[in-house]
Amino acid sequence: MTAVRVLAEDEYRAAHRLFAGALLQDAADDAGWERTRPSYPPGRVLGVDVDGELAGTAMSFAVRTAVPGGAALPTAAVTRVGVRADRTRRGLLSALMARLLADARASGEVLASLRASEARIYGRFGYGTATRGRAVAVRTGGGLRATAPAGGTVRLVTGDAVVPTLAAVHDALALRRAGGITRPRPWWAGTVGRRLDRWFLAAVHRGPAGDDGFAVAAAGDGGFVERTLRVLDLHAGDDAAAAGLWRFLLGLDLAARVEADLRPLDEPLDLLLADPRDVTVTGEADETWLRLVDVPAALAARSWGAAPAVRIAVHDRLLPGNTGVYRIDPDGVERTAPDGPADLECDAAALAAAYLGDRAPSRLAATGWWRVHSAAALPAADALFATGAVPWCGTFF
């Protein structure tokens, strides 16, 4: 069996170098490593050796995730997963993932979450796509409709004020929508903080109750008089804050086009613009890959819609303690006899796809993700899992 160990702090840079190489990226230079090093949490960085050399690594950091109903669950944010190119196909990744999930379960983390570089990999470890986002490109010049929400002001934040100001706004907004996660301070240092020596802008919207949204953008492609502005991060507490930030971004001089990735599927840009054709949806992609580490706790924590009870058989190969039959109704969840009758059946990855409300059980059943033993249970399951709001995270790690 492949032995996975917790890395010592003096091994973190080697782990980061291995991870960068696995993603075909340059290793961090000394200055970059100094910014990155604090984001390696002691005790949560794993490694596996082959022939006395580090051959694979993975880590997680602690966050909270908002789930339907408003609860915020302890979550392992899994990242920096990589195996050396000459050591793949030996079970190293499987060993790392098994250890990481076992550690998360032991520490009381109910969920695990990651962003997948390769979509085929993580389903076999029980992760399912739980939120999605879309890429948009917006022509400038047309502006927003005269009747678009107005009010509030936008100001630029610079220098040492950027990280604490944006972090405070995000702290207030992060858990308002299912799928949202908290951001520890090292996340800010490793993302926004590393841009402080390059050009970018950080804009904060202030509404009647105070700061209620922000946007971070940087220059993209283009020439001297026409540039593309790339939105890297945008969170808003309400439609007025969102409209104010987009109005500001689309009004910047020399920006002929504004682009953004992984925006919420329900962001109503076309309804805000004077010409709805100014916005083009250029793509859609998976965002959150979610793993229910503790299925009973995760199911008990979220709210359920009004519908008759449904019994769901869940199978979990890596964490067999989750395997069982769960009776779900609007009042909560009851774990029944493991060999009892079930209306529907799925594995951990397929359950994760429905958990935040992104995919309806009937859609998952129609495409082969869930198995149906009672067709009458599908409408009830759809109503139970429905949330009335599109889940979204908006944080990349």
C-alpha positions as CSV (number, residue, x, y, z in Angstrom):
1,M,0.0,0.0,0.0
2,T,1.2,3.5,-0.9
3,A,2.2,5.4,2.3
4,V,0.9,9.0,2.5
5,R,2.5,11.3,5.0
6,V,2.0,14.8,6.4
7,L,4.7,17.0,5.0
8,A,7.0,19.1,7.2
9,E,7.0,22.9,6.7
10,D,10.4,22.8,5.0
11,E,9.0,20.5,2.3
12,Y,6.2,22.9,1.3
13,R,8.2,24.6,-1.5
14,A,9.1,21.3,-3.0
15,A,5.5,20.3,-2.9
16,H,4.5,23.6,-4.6
17,R,7.1,23.1,-7.3
18,L,5.8,19.5,-7.9
19,F,2.2,20.8,-8.2
20,A,3.2,23.6,-10.6
21,G,5.0,21.1,-12.8
22,A,2.0,18.8,-12.8
23,L,0.0,21.7,-14.2
24,L,2.7,22.5,-16.8
25,Q,3.4,25.8,-15.0
26,D,6.6,27.6,-13.9
27,A,7.6,27.2,-10.3
28,A,7.2,30.3,-8.1
29,D,10.3,32.5,-7.8
30,D,11.5,33.6,-4.3
31,A,9.2,36.6,-4.1
32,G,6.2,34.5,-5.3
33,W,7.0,31.8,-2.9
34,E,7.0,34.3,0.0
35,R,3.5,35.3,-0.9
36,T,2.4,31.7,-1.4
37,R,4.0,30.1,1.7
38,P,1.4,31.3,4.2
39,S,-1.4,29.5,2.3
40,Y,0.2,26.1,3.1
41,P,-1.6,25.2,6.4
42,P,0.6,23.1,8.8
43,G,-0.7,19.6,9.2
44,R,-2.9,19.7,6.1
45,V,-0.2,19.2,3.4
46,L,0.2,15.6,2.2
47,G,2.9,13.9,0.2
48,V,3.8,10.5,-1.1
49,D,7.2,9.3,-1.9
50,V,8.6,6.9,-4.6
51,D,12.2,5.8,-4.4
52,G,12.9,8.3,-1.6
53,E,11.7,11.3,-3.6
54,L,8.5,13.3,-3.3
55,A,6.2,12.0,-6.1
56,G,2.8,13.4,-5.3
57,T,1.1,16.0,-3.1
58,A,-2.3,17.3,-2.1
59,M,-3.5,19.7,0.5
60,S,-6.7,21.3,1.9
61,F,-7.5,24.4,3.9
62,A,-10.5,25.0,6.2
63,V,-13.5,27.0,4.9
64,R,-17.2,27.0,5.5
65,T,-19.8,26.4,2.7
66,A,-23.3,27.8,2.6
67,V,-26.0,25.2,1.9
68,P,-29.7,25.5,1.2
69,G,-31.5,26.9,4.2
70,G,-28.6,29.0,5.4
71,A,-26.3,26.7,7.3
72,A,-22.6,27.0,6.8
73,L,-20.8,23.7,7.0
74,P,-17.1,23.0,7.8
75,T,-15.4,22.2,4.5
76,A,-12.0,21.0,3.3
77,A,-11.0,23.1,0.3
78,V,-8.9,20.7,-1.6
79,T,-6.2,22.2,-3.8
80,R,-2.6,21.8,-5.2
81,V,-3.1,18.2,-6.1
82,G,-0.4,16.8,-8.4
83,V,1.6,13.7,-9.2
84,R,5.0,13.8,-11.0
85,A,4.6,13.0,-14.7
86,D,6.9,10.0,-14.4
87,R,5.1,8.6,-11.4
88,T,1.5,8.5,-12.6
89,R,-0.7,5.4,-13.0
90,R,0.7,3.9,-9.8
91,G,-2.2,4.7,-7.4
92,L,-0.6,7.7,-5.8
93,L,-3.5,10.0,-6.5
94,S,-6.0,7.5,-5.1
95,A,-3.9,7.1,-1.9
96,L,-3.7,10.9,-1.5
97,M,-7.4,11.4,-2.0
98,A,-8.3,8.6,0.4
99,R,-6.1,10.0,3.1
100,L,-7.3,13.5,2.6
101,L,-11.0,12.5,2.9
102,A,-10.3,10.3,5.9
103,D,-8.5,13.3,7.6
104,A,-11.4,15.6,6.8
105,R,-13.9,13.2,8.2
106,A,-11.8,12.8,11.4
107,S,-11.5,16.5,11.8
108,G,-15.3,17.0,11.6
109,E,-15.4,18.6,8.1
110,V,-18.8,17.7,6.6
111,L,-17.9,18.6,3.0
112,A,-14.9,18.8,0.7
113,S,-14.7,21.0,-2.4
114,L,-12.3,21.5,-5.2
115,R,-11.8,23.0,-8.7
116,A,-10.9,20.2,-11.2
117,S,-8.2,20.7,-13.8
118,E,-9.4,17.5,-15.4
119,A,-13.1,16.7,-15.2
120,R,-12.7,12.9,-15.6
121,I,-10.6,12.4,-12.5
122,Y,-12.6,13.3,-9.4
123,G,-15.9,11.5,-9.9
124,R,-14.3,8.3,-8.8
125,F,-13.5,9.9,-5.5
126,G,-17.1,10.9,-4.9
127,Y,-16.9,14.5,-6.1
128,G,-19.8,15.8,-8.3
129,T,-20.3,19.1,-10.1
130,A,-22.4,21.2,-7.7
131,T,-22.2,24.7,-9.1
132,R,-21.5,26.0,-12.6
133,G,-20.7,29.4,-14.1
134,R,-20.7,31.1,-17.5
135,A,-18.2,33.2,-19.4
136,V,-19.5,36.5,-20.7
137,A,-18.1,39.2,-23.0
138,V,-19.7,42.7,-22.9
139,R,-19.3,45.4,-25.5
140,T,-18.8,48.8,-23.9
141,G,-20.4,52.0,-25.2
142,G,-24.1,51.1,-24.8
143,G,-24.2,51.3,-21.1
144,L,-27.0,50.3,-18.8
145,R,-30.7,50.9,-19.2
146,A,-32.0,54.2,-17.8
147,T,-34.3,52.1,-15.5
148,A,-31.5,49.8,-14.2
149,P,-31.0,50.0,-10.4
150,A,-29.1,53.1,-9.4
151,G,-27.8,54.6,-6.2
152,G,-24.7,54.2,-4.3
153,T,-21.1,55.1,-5.3
154,V,-18.1,53.3,-6.5
155,R,-14.5,54.0,-5.4
156,L,-11.1,52.6,-6.2
157,V,-9.1,51.0,-3.4
158,T,-5.3,50.9,-3.8
159,G,-2.2,49.6,-2.1
160,D,-2.3,48.1,1.4
161,A,-6.0,48.9,1.7
162,V,-7.0,46.4,-1.1
163,V,-6.9,43.1,0.8
164,P,-8.5,44.2,4.1
165,T,-11.2,46.2,2.4
166,L,-12.2,43.5,-0.1
167,A,-12.0,40.8,2.5
168,A,-14.3,42.6,4.8
169,V,-16.9,42.9,2.0
170,H,-16.6,39.3,1.0
171,D,-16.9,38.2,4.6
172,A,-20.3,39.9,4.7
173,L,-21.5,38.4,1.4
174,A,-19.9,35.0,1.1
175,L,-22.6,32.8,2.7
176,R,-25.7,34.6,1.4
177,R,-26.0,32.1,-1.5
178,A,-25.9,28.3,-1.4
179,G,-22.4,27.3,-2.7
180,G,-20.6,30.3,-1.3
181,I,-17.5,29.8,0.8
182,T,-15.5,31.8,3.2
183,R,-12.0,33.0,2.3
184,P,-9.2,32.7,4.8
185,R,-6.7,35.6,4.8
186,P,-3.9,33.5,3.2
187,W,-6.2,33.1,0.1
188,W,-6.2,36.8,-0.4
189,A,-2.5,37.1,-0.1
190,G,-2.0,34.4,-2.7
191,T,-4.4,35.8,-5.2
192,V,-5.2,39.5,-5.0
193,G,-2.0,40.2,-2.9
194,R,0.3,38.9,-5.7
195,R,-1.1,41.5,-8.1
196,L,-0.1,44.5,-6.0
197,D,3.0,45.0,-8.1
198,R,1.1,44.9,-11.4
199,W,-1.7,47.0,-12.8
200,F,-5.2,46.1,-11.8
201,L,-8.1,47.9,-10.3
202,A,-10.2,47.1,-7.2
203,A,-13.5,48.9,-7.1
204,V,-15.9,48.9,-4.1
205,H,-19.6,49.8,-4.2
206,R,-21.1,51.6,-1.3
207,G,-24.8,51.5,-0.8
208,P,-27.1,52.9,1.8
209,A,-25.9,50.5,4.5
210,G,-22.2,50.6,3.6
211,D,-19.9,48.7,1.4
212,D,-21.9,46.0,-0.4
213,G,-20.0,44.8,-3.4
214,F,-16.6,44.8,-5.1
215,A,-14.9,44.0,-8.4
216,V,-11.3,43.2,-9.3
217,A,-10.2,43.6,-12.9
218,A,-7.0,43.6,-14.9
219,A,-6.1,44.5,-18.5
220,G,-6.4,41.8,-21.1
221,D,-5.7,41.8,-24.8
222,G,-5.8,44.8,-27.1
223,G,-3.9,47.8,-28.5
224,F,-3.0,51.2,-27.2
225,V,-6.5,52.8,-27.6
226,E,-8.8,49.7,-27.2
227,R,-8.2,47.2,-24.5
228,T,-10.1,44.2,-23.1
229,L,-10.8,44.4,-19.4
230,R,-10.8,41.1,-17.6
231,V,-13.0,40.8,-14.5
232,L,-11.3,38.5,-12.0
233,D,-13.6,38.7,-9.1
234,L,-17.0,40.4,-8.6
235,H,-19.4,39.9,-5.7
236,A,-22.5,42.1,-5.0
237,G,-24.9,42.0,-2.1
238,D,-27.9,43.0,-4.3
239,D,-29.0,44.0,-7.8
240,A,-28.2,47.7,-7.1
241,A,-24.6,46.9,-6.1
242,A,-24.2,44.6,-9.1
243,A,-25.6,47.3,-11.5
244,G,-23.3,49.9,-10.0
245,L,-20.2,47.8,-10.4
246,W,-21.0,46.8,-14.0
247,R,-21.9,50.4,-14.8
248,F,-18.5,51.5,-13.6
249,L,-16.6,48.7,-15.4
250,L,-18.4,49.4,-18.7
251,G,-17.7,53.1,-18.5
252,L,-13.9,52.9,-18.1
253,D,-12.0,54.8,-20.8
254,L,-10.2,52.8,-23.4
255,A,-12.0,49.5,-22.4
256,A,-13.8,48.3,-25.6
257,R,-14.8,45.0,-24.1
258,V,-15.2,43.5,-20.7
259,E,-14.9,39.8,-20.1
260,A,-15.5,37.6,-17.1
261,D,-15.5,33.9,-16.4
262,L,-17.5,31.7,-14.1
263,R,-20.2,34.3,-13.5
264,P,-23.5,33.1,-11.9
265,L,-25.8,31.4,-14.3
266,D,-28.6,33.7,-13.2
267,E,-26.7,37.0,-13.4
268,P,-29.2,39.2,-15.4
269,L,-26.7,41.2,-17.5
270,D,-28.9,41.3,-20.5
271,L,-31.7,42.9,-18.4
272,L,-29.4,45.6,-17.1
273,L,-28.0,46.6,-20.5
274,A,-29.5,49.3,-22.8
275,D,-28.8,46.8,-25.6
276,P,-29.1,43.2,-24.4
277,R,-27.1,42.1,-27.4
278,D,-24.1,43.9,-26.0
279,V,-23.5,40.8,-23.8
280,T,-22.5,37.4,-25.3
281,V,-22.4,34.2,-23.3
282,T,-19.1,32.7,-24.6
283,G,-19.1,29.5,-22.5
284,E,-20.3,27.6,-19.5
285,A,-18.1,25.5,-17.2
286,D,-18.1,23.5,-14.0
287,E,-17.2,25.5,-10.9
288,T,-17.6,23.7,-7.5
289,W,-16.8,20.0,-7.4
290,L,-18.4,18.9,-4.1
291,R,-17.9,15.9,-2.0
292,L,-20.2,15.0,0.9
293,V,-17.7,13.7,3.5
294,D,-20.3,13.1,6.2
295,V,-23.5,12.3,4.3
296,P,-25.8,12.1,7.3
297,A,-24.6,15.4,8.7
298,A,-24.8,17.1,5.3
299,L,-28.3,16.0,4.6
300,A,-29.5,16.9,8.1
301,A,-28.0,20.5,7.7
302,R,-29.8,21.6,4.6
303,S,-33.4,22.6,4.2
304,W,-35.9,20.6,2.1
305,G,-38.9,21.6,-0.1
306,A,-42.5,20.7,0.5
307,A,-43.1,17.1,-0.8
308,P,-43.8,13.6,0.3
309,A,-41.0,11.6,1.8
310,V,-38.5,9.9,-0.5
311,R,-36.1,7.1,0.4
312,I,-32.7,7.4,-1.2
313,A,-30.0,4.7,-1.2
314,V,-26.5,6.2,-1.2
315,H,-23.4,4.2,-2.0
316,D,-19.9,5.5,-1.0
317,R,-17.0,3.3,-1.9
318,L,-14.3,5.4,-0.3
319,L,-16.2,6.3,2.9
320,P,-18.4,3.3,3.5
321,G,-19.8,4.8,6.7
322,N,-21.9,7.0,4.4
323,T,-23.5,4.1,2.6
324,G,-27.1,3.6,3.6
325,V,-30.8,4.4,3.0
326,Y,-32.0,7.9,3.9
327,R,-35.6,8.9,4.3
328,I,-36.0,12.6,3.4
329,D,-39.0,14.8,4.0
330,P,-39.6,18.5,4.7
331,D,-39.0,18.0,8.4
332,G,-35.6,16.4,8.1
333,V,-33.7,13.2,7.4
334,E,-33.8,9.8,9.0
335,R,-31.3,7.0,8.3
336,T,-33.3,3.7,7.9
337,A,-32.2,0.1,7.7
338,P,-29.3,-0.3,5.3
339,D,-31.1,-3.1,3.5
340,G,-34.5,-1.4,3.5
341,P,-36.5,-0.3,0.5
342,A,-35.4,2.7,-1.6
343,D,-37.2,4.8,-4.1
344,L,-34.1,6.2,-5.7
345,E,-30.4,5.2,-5.7
346,C,-27.1,7.0,-6.4
347,D,-23.5,7.2,-5.5
348,A,-21.7,10.0,-3.6
349,A,-20.8,12.0,-6.7
350,A,-24.4,11.9,-8.0
351,L,-25.8,13.0,-4.7
352,A,-23.3,15.9,-4.6
353,A,-24.6,17.1,-8.0
354,A,-28.1,17.5,-6.5
355,Y,-27.2,18.6,-3.0
356,L,-26.9,22.4,-3.5
357,G,-29.8,22.5,-6.0
358,D,-27.9,22.8,-9.2
359,R,-29.3,19.6,-10.8
360,A,-32.7,18.1,-10.3
361,P,-32.9,14.4,-9.4
362,S,-35.2,13.8,-12.4
363,R,-32.6,15.2,-14.7
364,L,-29.8,13.1,-13.1
365,A,-32.0,10.1,-13.4
366,A,-32.8,10.7,-17.0
367,T,-29.1,10.9,-17.8
368,G,-28.1,7.8,-15.9
369,W,-26.6,9.3,-12.7
370,W,-29.5,8.2,-10.4
371,R,-31.3,4.9,-10.6
372,V,-35.1,4.8,-10.2
373,H,-37.0,2.2,-8.3
374,S,-40.2,4.2,-8.0
375,A,-41.0,6.6,-10.8
376,A,-43.6,8.3,-8.5
377,A,-40.7,9.4,-6.3
378,L,-39.0,11.6,-8.9
379,P,-41.4,14.6,-8.7
380,A,-41.2,14.5,-4.9
381,A,-37.4,14.3,-5.0
382,D,-37.3,17.3,-7.4
383,A,-39.4,19.3,-5.0
384,L,-37.4,18.3,-2.0
385,F,-34.1,19.2,-3.5
386,A,-35.3,22.4,-5.2
387,T,-34.0,25.7,-3.8
388,G,-35.5,28.5,-5.9
389,A,-32.0,30.0,-6.3
390,V,-29.0,29.0,-8.5
391,P,-26.1,28.0,-6.4
392,W,-22.7,29.7,-7.0
393,C,-19.4,30.1,-5.3
394,G,-17.3,32.7,-7.0
395,T,-14.1,31.7,-5.4
396,F,-11.3,29.9,-7.2
397,F,-8.6,28.0,-5.3
